[in-house]
Each structure stands twice: as C-alpha cells, then as structure tokens.
C-alpha cells in the first residue's frame, strides 16, 4: 500500500508541476478579446482554495466531526496567536514568489523556466546550512556546482532565441530576474517553514491554513496596491475563463501535493519526478505551445540540471567490511 501511495503521489506531482507551468504559460500568452485576468487575483483565489482544502483535510482527521474540527481550529490557531504570527513571514514571501512565477512565465518559455527554477535547490541548500546548521556531503556540494553550470548553459544566449515568438531581450531579462528572485524566496521561505514545523507539533494542514490566511491578506493588499485601478474598472474576476480556473486550482494543490510526496516518497524519486517534469515541459513547449526552439547547448544544460537533481538526493550507504576467514 505504501509503495502504491509513493508512486501515486509522485505521479500526481509530475502531473501538477508540468500542467501548472504549461497552463500558466499558455494562459499568460493566449490572445483573447477583453482584459486578461490579473495574476494578483489568481494568487489570492488559490490561497482561499488551499485554505478550504486544508480545512477539509483537518475535518477528515477529526473523524468528520464538526465540533472536533471547530475545537482543533480554535485551539491550534485562535488560542495560539504567537504561533500563528510566526507564519506571517514565510507567507508574505510565498505570496511574492507566486506572483513572480506569473511574471516569469509571461516572459519565458516553459522549458527554460522549468530548468532555471531548479536553482531553488541551491538556495534551499544554502539556507539550510546557514539557518538549520545542516551539513552537506561531498555529493551534494558537487551536485550544486553541476546545477549552477547546467542553468548557466540553459541561459546561454543563442541564435535561436531571436526566432522565438513574441519574446524580446528585455522580456527574457525580466523573466530571468523574476525566476532568480523566486528561487531565493522559495529557498528562504521553505527552510523557515521547515524550522517552524520542527519546533512545534502542529500538523502540516494547520500550518498551511495559517499560511493561507496571511497569504490571502498579503495577496489582497497586492491586488489593491498594484491593480486597484484595473480592479475598479473591470472587477475582481476580469478575464477569468476555464483555463484560468484550472491554473488557480493547480496552484492551490501544489503545496498539498508536495506535502504528500514528502510524506510518502524519498529524494531520489522526487528527483525523478522533477526530471520527468522538465522533459515533458520541454517537449510540450516545443510541439504544442511552439514558443521554444531547443538547442544542443540547452539540452546539455538540461541534462546537467537533471543529473544534479538526482545527485543531490543521492545518499551513499557505506559498504560493510568483508568478513575475514
């Protein structure tokens, strides 16, 4: 049963990661009549959906008893205001990160984005060393060097970039900066969240409700600060269609899927899922979205990134000493 759950969770992770990147990219480049949906409102709606999903999971853990659910939410969230406030910092960073991903995918093709975003492995490792005092092995340090090299090759300018549709050098630069900032924010927020989880006994679902609560507040502030004029003109759900709702649901489920993978899978299989997602995104970006022209340099960089992903999760077990006669 555990093996089935392991591969099921990984399959869902591959599907969620790949489909989110591709649908988000497609939704941000699709030309339709009328205003385009606001990415800031999509982030807020995703946070609300995540809160609802986590409440349902807590309800399930409470044996589907409303009184028990109410008691858990009251005891773990309302009666522990300081513990809840601790989530304000990573929540604000995650909200910034989610908005940056829309910016990145509005300016970068799905394949380049997928590979470059793996730099979050590097930032997470560095923050883990500095904040959690983790020690990295030789294989992990080597994988980080390979990772940086691979991403550098992927971002290497080539003649084919001039043939990609509707992408200028300026927009490519904006997309790259957005991904890099998202990588740093992802690394810091992820390690900070891990530290909080280790210091307390609250469930992951309760913590995600707290994250979603603050995320909704920060997200709404961003909506009215940056898109207030467009909001008053065309409404909160301007430009929303079926594709937009698919993007929102996929983004809301992302954190829950990752939590399931952490629970049931190991680093090697997570690396396999990431690698498969990169390959699928590259193929679909080339054949379906047709906004990406692969080069030998890109493929070499992508192979290095995939190899680094596997190597980072590699945990060599010391071989036993042979018994002497």
Secondary structure, DSSP 4 states (H G I P E B T S, - for coil): -HHHHHHHHHHHHHHHHHHHHHHHHHHHH---SSPPPPHHHHHHHHHHHHHHHHHHHHHHHTTT-HHHHHHHHIIIIIS-HHHHHTHHHHHHHHHHHHHHHHHHHHHS-HHHHHHHGGGHHHHHHHHHHHHS-----HHHHHHHHHHHHHHHHHT---GGGGGSTT--HHHHHHHHHHHHHHHHHHHHHHHHHHHHHHH----HHHHHHHHHHHHHHHHHHHHHHHSHHHHHHH-TTTT--HHHHHHHHHHHHHHHHHHHHHHH--HHHHHHHHHHHHHHHHHHIIIII------HHHHHHHHHHHHHHHHHT--PPPPPPPPP-
